[in-house]
Amino acid sequence: MRLRIEELTLVGTSRTVRFKPGMNAVIGSMSGGKTATVSCLRALLGAEVSVVPELRGRTASGTVLVGDRRFRIVRQLVSTPTAKVDIAEIGGQQEVWRLPATQLQAGYDQTFRNWWLSMLGLPRVRVPRAPTDETSPLIPVTISDYLMYCVLRQKEIDTSVFGTPDNTQKNIKRKYVFEILYGLYDPEAAGLRERLRKVTTELNALTADAATLERILETTAFASRALLEVQLQQTELELNEARQSDLALTADLADPSTVSLRQEIAESEVQLARMGEASSSEAVSVARLKELRDQLIAQSRRLTRALVAERLLNDFEFHTCPRCGAGVPERGDDDTCRLCLQPPPQVPAPSTLAAEQDRVIEQISETEDLIARSERRLEELKAAHSAQARRRAELGETLDRATATYITDQAERIRTVAARQARLEEHLGRINDALKVHDRLQGQGSRITELEREQEDLNERIAASRHSNTAVHERLDKLDGAFEAALRSFDAPRFDKQSGSRINRDTYMPIVDGRSFADLQSQGVEVLVNVAHVLAHQQVALSDDGIPLPNLLIIDGISSNVGHEGVDLERLRKMYSTLLEAATEHIDQLQIIVTDNDSPPIDGLHKALELSDADRLVPPTSTDDGDDVHTE
């Protein structure tokens, strides 16, 4: 994927750096700010912010070309993970983004560093923190990890490959990025690794649990399953005998005399229940009859009042108005009231009221007779209930005496049988619990065997997937060839032990004539090897669209420890020439930016920025009295 930096600006200052296609150089003294320039470029590319104090809190902006799309990026140089980064597309679709730097927040669908992964077409994957421990937590592969193969930093160029020996976590990420770029880490293999992770986690848990159970059993009397099964049979037989003895004691309690007593007690209790129900019903009947009697007496009294009123008040006439006291004149006729001149209401005749009075009195008498009979019945039921209750008590006492006599005679035997049965049941329970533990161990052993077979199969399939792809082998062979060619073009020192250079298929580290990077023991040679290494990756990626490495190479401190006289100077020229040739050959695809203390020893490359102690990356600002100070 083409990736080109076209411009870098420090907002609020006059510093603007313009880069061209091909090879660019940033030169200047060691305190001018070359490494700070590289740090600003990495920040624009989505890496973590790590800048000198003069740049902290400032804002960097720049223009980058990604494929065929051009973007303007503005980022504040702070390490705050939620600091916002502004992105605007120049031309094209003219899309605009405002994203948190590295930590996702509510309301945002991605971060700035994930935006870079999307723009560059780099896969977003999560890998185990420790490859040898499949149970370790998963961590993301970020744009900073991919940029390891694009940026050679000054503090690492002459000491290590991407600074990995002193940083285990970074070394792990380096290997994963290599596998992703060259197709060794594919989706199917990732799925196999995830399944292997789950299998390993379960296997470790089961193994630890089984070991714990075995240690517990070894310290008890239940360590032998065979002995437990023998004890189980013996205990079950003894428990069956104890239960038979208990049944015999129960049968002895079933004496005919006690059986008849229990039957009589049962019948007595039934009779008591019936008598109680009858008494309750009779009491309710008495209450209802008394209520009826009271109602009849009240009705009789009302009839008496009506008869008296008819007899005493029937012939009264009003000659004086009961309201105002004035005289009432003669008016109306025999069929109307003299006062209100309305026909008087029809009232029962005295004879009718008297007949009704006689009938109510007769009903009162009958009701009182019924009440008397019910009360006598209730007293009889209560007396019978009391007699039956005494009979029940007598029967209970008789049964208690008969049973107590038997229990007293058999008390020791009963205690012995009960204690033996309880002891055997408890022992049987312990044996069954121990057998369950053995069953669990056996089940765990079967599951552990099954998981171990699956784990072995997964490891074989993962290993096969790493080496079965022909295209991957071809890419790695091309990488070996490009690395060897770059070293020869640099005229790097060689070693006689084993000619030829390559990339180790296990560690993915460069090997020079059989020597590992750690065995080179020359910082100048290490610089040549590191530059040849990253250049070889770029050359292979340029010839293979299947390798998603961004086509940008930044080398900070290219001449570190190489030397500037004699053979060393010639090697430096050849290294510059090889880089310039690669950048020129792929001028539309590959951009190379190098920093050096001195001017390049060859011509043909673009000097993007020249710095010095007097003209540093961050221009000085003038105070009111005219003194120059550097802004922090």
C-alpha positions in Angstrom: 0.0 0.0 0.0 1.4 3.4 -1.0 2.0 5.6 2.0 3.7 9.0 1.4 4.2 11.9 3.8 4.0 15.2 1.9 4.1 17.8 4.6 4.7 18.3 8.3 3.8 21.5 10.1 4.2 22.5 13.8 1.1 24.5 14.4 1.8 27.9 15.9 5.4 28.1 14.6 6.9 28.9 11.2 8.3 25.3 10.9 6.9 23.5 7.8 8.7 20.5 6.2 7.8 19.3 2.7 8.8 15.9 1.6 8.9 14.6 -2.0 8.4 11.2 -3.6 11.5 9.1 -3.6 14.3 9.6 -1.1 14.4 12.5 1.4 16.9 13.5 4.0 16.7 15.4 7.2 20.2 16.5 8.3 21.7 18.5 11.1 23.6 18.5 14.3 22.7 16.0 17.0 20.7 18.5 19.0 18.9 20.0 16.1 15.7 17.9 16.3 16.1 15.1 13.7 14.8 12.4 16.0 12.0 14.8 17.2 11.0 15.1 13.5 10.7 11.3 13.2 8.6 11.3 16.4 6.2 13.8 14.9 6.0 11.7 11.7 5.2 8.6 13.8 2.5 10.5 15.7 0.8 11.5 12.4 0.9 7.9 11.4 -1.0 6.8 14.5 1.8 5.6 16.7 2.1 6.6 20.4 3.3 10.1 21.2 6.9 10.2 22.5 8.5 13.6 22.0 11.0 15.9 23.5 9.9 18.4 26.1 9.9 21.2 23.6 7.2 19.5 21.6 4.9 18.3 24.4 1.5 19.9 24.2 2.1 21.3 20.8 0.1 20.4 17.8 1.4 18.8 14.6 -0.4 18.8 11.3 0.5 17.1 8.1 -0.6 15.9 4.7 -0.3 12.2 3.8 -1.1 10.2 0.7 -2.6 6.8 1.3 -3.1 4.9 -1.9 -4.9 7.4 -4.1 -6.5 9.4 -1.2 -4.9 12.4 0.4 -5.7 13.5 4.0 -4.9 16.4 6.3 -4.2 15.2 9.9 -4.0 17.5 13.0 -2.9 15.9 16.2 -1.9 17.4 19.6 1.4 15.9 20.8 0.1 14.6 24.1 0.0 11.0 25.5 -3.7 11.3 26.6 -5.4 8.3 25.0 -8.7 10.2 24.5 -7.1 13.3 22.9 -9.0 14.1 19.7 -7.4 13.9 16.3 -8.9 15.8 13.3 -8.8 14.2 9.8 -10.1 15.8 6.6 -9.8 14.3 3.1 -8.5 16.6 0.5 -10.6 16.2 -2.7 -12.1 12.9 -3.5 -15.0 12.0 -1.1 -14.0 14.9 1.2 -14.8 12.8 4.3 -14.1 14.3 7.8 -13.3 12.5 11.1 -12.7 13.5 14.6 -11.5 10.5 16.6 -9.9 9.7 20.0 -6.3 8.8 19.7 -6.0 5.3 21.1 -8.9 4.7 23.5 -12.5 4.2 22.2 -15.2 6.4 23.8 -18.9 6.4 23.7 -20.3 8.0 20.6 -17.3 7.0 18.5 -17.0 3.9 16.3 -13.2 3.7 16.1 -10.0 5.3 17.2 -7.3 7.2 15.3 -5.0 4.2 15.3 -7.7 1.9 14.1 -8.6 4.4 11.4 -5.0 4.0 10.1 -5.5 0.2 10.0 -8.6 0.6 7.9 -7.0 3.1 5.5 -4.0 0.9 5.0 -6.0 -2.3 4.7 -4.1 -3.9 7.6 -6.0 -6.7 9.5 -7.3 -5.9 13.0 -6.5 -9.0 15.0 -6.0 -9.9 18.7 -3.2 -12.2 19.7 -2.2 -13.9 23.0 0.1 -11.8 25.1 2.4 -14.8 25.5 2.5 -17.2 22.5 3.7 -20.1 24.6 0.8 -19.7 27.0 -2.5 -20.1 25.2 -4.4 -19.0 28.3 -2.8 -15.6 28.3 -5.1 -12.6 27.6 -5.6 -11.4 24.0 -4.1 -8.0 23.0 -4.6 -6.1 19.8 -2.0 -5.7 17.0 -1.9 -1.9 16.5 -0.6 0.5 13.9 2.5 1.0 16.1 3.3 -2.6 15.8 3.1 -2.6 11.9 5.2 0.6 11.8 8.1 -1.4 13.4 8.9 -2.6 9.9 8.6 0.9 8.4 10.6 3.0 11.0 14.2 2.3 12.1 14.6 4.4 15.3 17.9 5.9 16.3 18.1 4.2 19.7 17.6 0.8 18.1 19.4 0.9 14.7 22.8 0.0 16.0 21.8 -2.2 19.0 19.0 -4.5 18.1 16.3 -5.5 15.6 13.5 -3.0 16.4 14.6 -2.9 20.1 13.2 -6.3 20.8 15.8 -8.1 23.0 15.1 -5.8 25.9 11.4 -5.7 25.3 9.7 -9.1 25.4 6.3 -7.7 24.6 7.6 -5.8 21.6 9.4 -8.9 20.3 6.2 -10.9 20.5 4.4 -8.3 18.5 7.2 -8.2 16.0 6.8 -11.9 15.3 3.0 -11.6 15.0 3.3 -8.7 12.5 5.8 -10.8 10.4 3.3 -13.7 10.3 0.4 -11.4 9.4 2.4 -9.7 6.6 3.7 -12.9 5.0 0.5 -15.0 5.4 1.7 -17.3 8.2 -1.1 -16.0 10.4 -4.3 -16.6 8.5 -8.0 -16.6 9.7 -8.2 -20.4 9.8 -5.0 -20.6 11.9 -6.4 -17.8 14.1 -9.6 -19.9 14.7 -7.4 -22.9 15.5 -5.4 -20.9 18.0 -8.6 -19.6 19.6 -9.9 -23.2 19.9 -6.4 -24.2 21.3 -6.7 -21.4 23.8 -10.0 -22.8 25.1 -8.8 -26.4 25.1 -5.7 -25.4 27.0 -7.6 -23.4 29.6 -10.0 -26.3 30.2 -7.2 -28.8 30.3 -5.2 -26.9 32.8 -8.2 -26.5 35.0 -9.1 -30.2 34.9 -5.5 -31.2 35.5 -5.2 -29.0 38.5 -8.5 -30.2 39.9 -7.6 -33.8 39.4 -4.2 -33.4 41.1 -6.0 -31.7 44.1 -8.5 -34.6 44.4 -5.7 -37.2 44.2 -3.8 -35.4 46.9 -6.9 -35.3 49.1 -7.6 -39.0 48.6 -4.1 -40.1 49.3 -4.4 -38.7 52.8 -7.6 -40.7 53.6 -8.7 -44.3 54.0 -10.5 -44.1 50.7 -7.5 -44.0 48.3 -8.2 -47.5 46.9 -11.3 -47.8 44.8 -11.2 -51.6 45.0 -11.2 -51.5 48.8 -14.1 -49.1 48.7 -16.2 -51.4 46.5 -15.5 -54.4 48.9 -16.5 -52.2 51.9 -19.6 -51.1 50.0 -20.8 -54.6 49.6 -20.1 -55.6 53.3 -21.8 -52.4 54.6 -24.9 -53.0 52.5 -25.2 -56.5 53.8 -24.8 -55.4 57.4 -27.2 -52.6 57.0 -29.8 -55.0 55.5 -29.4 -57.2 58.6 -29.9 -54.2 60.9 -33.1 -53.2 59.1 -34.4 -56.7 59.4 -33.8 -56.6 63.1 -35.7 -53.3 63.3 -38.6 -54.8 61.4 -38.7 -57.7 63.9 -38.9 -55.2 66.8 -41.7 -53.4 65.0 -43.6 -56.7 64.6 -43.2 -57.4 68.3 -45.0 -54.2 69.0 -47.9 -55.4 67.0 -49.4 -57.5 69.9 -53.2 -58.4 69.5 -54.1 -56.6 72.8 -52.4 -53.4 71.7 -53.9 -53.7 68.2 -57.5 -53.9 69.7 -56.7 -50.9 72.0 -55.6 -48.9 69.0 -58.8 -49.8 67.1 -61.0 -48.8 70.0 -59.1 -45.5 70.4 -59.6 -44.8 66.7 -63.4 -45.6 66.9 -63.6 -43.4 70.0 -61.9 -40.5 68.2 -64.4 -40.9 65.3 -67.3 -40.7 67.8 -65.9 -37.7 69.5 -65.6 -35.9 66.1 -69.2 -36.8 65.2 -70.5 -35.6 68.6 -68.5 -32.4 68.3 -70.1 -31.7 64.9 -73.6 -32.5 66.2 -73.1 -30.2 69.2 -72.0 -27.4 67.0 -75.0 -27.8 64.7 -77.4 -27.9 67.6 -75.9 -24.8 69.2 -76.4 -23.0 65.9 -80.0 -24.2 65.7 -80.7 -22.8 69.3 -79.3 -19.4 68.4 -81.4 -19.2 65.3 -84.6 -20.2 67.1 -84.0 -17.5 69.8 -83.5 -15.0 67.1 -86.8 -15.9 65.5 -88.5 -15.8 68.9 -87.3 -12.3 69.5 -88.5 -11.2 66.1 -92.0 -12.6 66.7 -92.2 -10.8 70.1 -91.3 -7.5 68.5 -94.0 -8.0 65.9 -96.6 -8.8 68.6 -95.7 -5.6 70.3 -96.3 -3.6 67.2 -99.7 -5.2 66.7 -100.7 -4.4 70.2 -99.8 -0.7 69.7 -101.8 -0.6 66.5 -104.9 -2.0 68.2 -104.7 0.4 71.1 -104.3 3.4 68.8 -107.3 2.3 66.7 -109.5 1.9 69.7 -108.5 5.2 71.6 -107.9 7.6 68.7 -110.4 6.6 66.1 -113.2 9.2 67.1 -111.0 12.3 67.6 -111.8 15.5 65.5 -109.7 18.6 65.3 -111.6 21.8 66.0 -108.4 23.8 66.5 -105.4 23.8 64.2 -102.5 22.0 65.9 -100.0 24.3 64.1 -101.3 27.9 64.6 -104.1 27.4 67.2 -106.9 28.9 65.1 -110.3 27.3 64.9 -111.0 24.8 62.1 -114.4 25.6 60.4 -116.8 22.9 59.2 -115.7 21.7 55.8 -115.3 18.6 53.7 -117.5 15.5 54.0 -117.5 12.2 55.7 -115.0 10.7 53.2 -112.3 13.4 53.6 -110.1 14.7 56.4 -111.4 18.0 58.0 -107.8 19.3 58.2 -106.2 18.4 54.9 -109.4 17.7 52.9 -107.9 14.4 51.6 -109.3 10.9 51.7 -107.9 9.1 54.8 -105.7 6.0 54.1 -107.2 2.5 54.3 -106.2 0.8 57.6 -106.9 -2.8 58.6 -110.0 -3.4 60.6 -109.5 -4.1 64.3 -110.7 -7.6 63.9 -107.9 -8.3 61.4 -105.3 -6.9 63.7 -106.6 -9.0 66.6 -106.5 -12.2 64.4 -102.9 -11.5 63.4 -102.0 -10.9 67.1 -103.4 -14.3 68.0 -101.4 -16.0 65.2 -98.0 -14.4 66.3 -98.6 -15.3 69.9 -99.1 -18.9 68.9 -95.9 -18.9 66.9 -94.0 -17.5 69.8 -95.3 -20.4 72.0 -94.2 -23.0 69.4 -90.8 -21.4 69.0 -90.2 -21.5 72.7 -91.1 -25.2 72.7 -88.5 -25.8 69.9 -85.9 -23.9 71.8 -86.5 -26.0 74.9 -86.2 -29.3 73.0 -82.9 -28.1 71.2 -81.4 -27.0 74.5 -82.1 -30.4 76.0 -80.6 -32.1 73.0 -77.5 -30.0 73.2 -77.1 -30.8 76.9 -77.4 -34.5 76.0 -74.7 -34.2 73.3 -72.3 -32.4 75.7 -72.8 -35.1 78.3 -72.2 -37.9 75.7 -69.1 -36.1 74.4 -67.7 -35.8 77.9 -68.3 -39.5 78.6 -66.7 -40.4 75.3 -63.7 -38.2 76.0 -63.2 -40.0 79.4 -63.4 -43.3 77.6 -60.7 -42.2 75.1 -58.4 -41.1 77.9 -58.8 -44.4 79.7 -58.0 -46.3 76.5 -54.9 -44.2 75.9 -53.7 -44.8 79.4 -54.2 -48.5 79.0 -52.3 -48.5 75.6 -49.4 -46.4 77.1 -49.1 -48.9 80.0 -49.0 -51.9 77.6 -46.4 -50.2 75.3 -44.3 -48.9 78.1 -44.0 -52.3 79.6 -42.7 -53.7 76.2 -40.3 -50.8 75.6 -38.9 -51.1 79.1 -38.2 -54.8 78.6 -36.6 -54.2 75.1 -34.9 -50.8 75.6 -31.3 -52.0 75.4 -32.1 -54.1 72.3 -33.8 -51.1 70.6 -30.9 -48.8 71.4 -28.4 -51.3 70.0 -30.3 -51.9 66.8 -30.9 -48.2 66.2 -27.3 -47.2 66.9 -26.0 -50.0 64.6 -28.3 -48.9 61.8 -27.3 -45.3 62.1 -23.6 -46.1 62.2 -23.9 -48.3 59.1 -25.9 -45.7 57.2 -23.3 -43.0 58.0 -20.5 -45.3 56.9 -22.3 -46.2 53.7 -22.8 -42.5 52.9 -19.1 -41.9 53.3 -18.2 -44.8 51.0 -20.7 -43.5 48.4 -19.2 -40.0 48.6 -15.7 -41.4 48.2 -16.8 -43.4 45.2 -18.3 -40.2 43.7 -14.9 -38.6 44.0 -13.3 -41.6 42.2 -16.0 -41.4 39.5 -15.2 -37.7 39.1 -11.5 -38.4 38.8 -12.2 -41.1 36.3 -14.4 -38.7 34.3 -11.8 -36.0 34.5 -9.1 -38.5 33.3 -11.2 -39.4 30.3 -11.8 -35.7 29.5 -8.1 -34.9 30.0 -7.1 -37.6 27.6 -9.7 -36.3 25.1 -8.4 -32.7 25.5 -4.8 -33.8 25.2 -5.5 -35.5 21.9 -7.4 -32.4 20.6 -4.6 -30.2 21.8 -2.0 -32.3 20.0 -4.2 -32.3 16.8 -4.6 -28.5 17.0 -0.9 -27.9 17.4 -0.2 -30.2 14.4 -2.8 -28.4 12.2 -1.4 -25.0 13.3 2.1 -26.1 12.5 1.0 -27.5 9.2 -0.8 -24.2 8.3 2.4 -22.3 8.9 4.4 -24.3 6.4 1.9 -25.7 3.9 1.3 -22.5 1.9 3.5 -22.5 -1.2 3.1 -18.7 -1.7 4.4 -18.1 1.8 7.5 -20.2 1.2 8.1 -18.2 -2.1 7.8 -14.9 -0.2 10.2 -16.0 2.5 12.7 -17.2 -0.2 12.4 -13.8 -1.9 13.0 -12.1 1.4 16.1 -14.1 1.9 17.3 -13.2 -1.5 16.5 -9.5 -1.1 18.3 -9.4 2.3 21.4 -11.1 0.9 21.4 -8.8 -2.2 21.1 -5.7 0.0 24.0 -6.7 2.2 26.2 -7.4 -0.8 25.2 -4.0 -2.4 26.2 -2.4 0.9 29.5 -4.3 0.8 28.8 -5.3 4.4 31.6 -7.3 6.2 31.1 -11.1 5.8 32.0 -14.0 7.9 33.7 -17.3 6.7 31.8 -19.7 8.9 28.8 -20.1 6.7 28.2 -17.9 3.7 24.8 -16.5 2.8 22.3 -14.5 4.8 18.6 -15.3 5.5 15.7 -14.8 7.8 15.4 -17.4 10.6 12.1 -19.3 10.1 11.5 -19.6 13.8 12.5 -16.3 15.2 12.1 -14.2 12.0 15.4 -12.5 12.8 18.2 -11.8 10.3 21.0 -14.3 10.1 24.3 -13.2 8.6 26.6 -16.0 7.4 25.3 -18.2 10.2 25.6 -15.5 12.9 22.6 -14.2 14.7 22.2 -10.5 15.2 23.3 -10.7 18.8 26.6 -12.3 17.7 27.6 -9.6 15.2 29.4 -7.6 18.0 29.9 -4.6 15.8 27.5 -1.6 15.9 28.5 -0.5 12.4 27.7 -3.9 11.0 24.4 -4.0 13.0 23.4 -0.7 11.3 24.1 -2.2 7.8 22.2 -5.4 8.7 19.2 -3.4 10.1 19.0 -1.2 7.0 19.3 -4.2 4.7 16.6 -6.0 6.7 14.0 -3.3 6.5 14.8 -2.5 2.8 14.4 -6.2 1.9 10.9 -6.2 3.5 10.0 -3.2 1.4 11.3 -4.7 -1.9 9.5 -8.0 -1.4 6.2 -6.1 -0.5 6.6 -3.9 -3.7 6.7 -7.1 -5.8 3.9 -8.9 -4.0 0.5 -7.2 -3.6 -0.4 -9.9 -1.0 2.0 -8.4 1.5 0.1 -5.5 3.1 3.3 -3.6 4.4 2.9 0.2 4.0 5.5 1.4 1.4 7.2 3.9 3.6 10.7 3.6 5.1 12.0 6.0 7.8 15.6 5.5 9.0 16.7 7.7 11.9 20.5 8.0 12.3 21.5 6.1 9.1 25.2 6.6 9.6 25.4 5.8 13.3 28.7 4.0 14.1 29.3 3.2 10.4 32.4 5.5 10.1 33.2 8.3 7.7 36.6 7.3 6.4 38.1 4.8 4.0 36.2 1.6 3.6 33.5 2.6 6.0 32.8 5.8 4.1 32.5 3.7 0.9 30.1 1.4 2.5 28.0 4.4 3.7 27.9 5.7 0.1 26.9 2.3 -1.2 24.1 2.1 1.4 22.8 5.5 0.4 23.1 4.6 -3.3 21.1 1.3 -2.8 18.4 3.2 -0.9 18.2 5.9 -3.6 18.1 3.3 -6.3 15.2 1.5 -4.7 13.3 4.8 -4.1 13.9 6.0 -7.6 12.9 2.7 -9.2 9.6 2.7 -7.2 9.3 6.5 -7.0 5.5 6.4 -7.2 5.2 3.7 -4.6 8.1 3.9 -2.1 9.1 6.9 -0.1 12.3 6.8 2.0 13.2 9.4 4.7 16.6 9.3 6.4 18.1 11.4 9.1 21.8 12.0 9.4 24.2 14.3 11.2 26.1 15.1 8.0 25.1 15.8 4.4 24.5 12.7 2.3 27.7 11.4 0.7 25.9 11.2 -2.7 23.7 13.4 -4.8 20.2 12.9 -6.1 18.1 12.9 -3.0 15.9 15.7 -1.6 17.1 17.6 1.5 13.7 18.2 3.1 15.1 19.8 6.2 18.5 21.1 7.5 18.8 21.7 11.2 21.5 23.1 13.4 22.0 24.2 17.0 20.9 27.7 15.9 18.0 26.5 13.8 16.3 23.7 15.6 13.1 21.9 14.8 11.1 24.2 17.1 11.9 27.7 16.1 12.7 30.1 19.0 10.3 32.8 20.0 11.4 36.3 20.9 10.7 38.0 24.2 9.8 41.6 24.5 13.4 42.6 25.4 14.7 40.9 22.2 16.2 37.7 23.8 15.5 34.4 22.1 14.0 31.6 24.2 13.0 28.1 23.3 9.3 27.2 24.0 8.7 24.1 26.1 
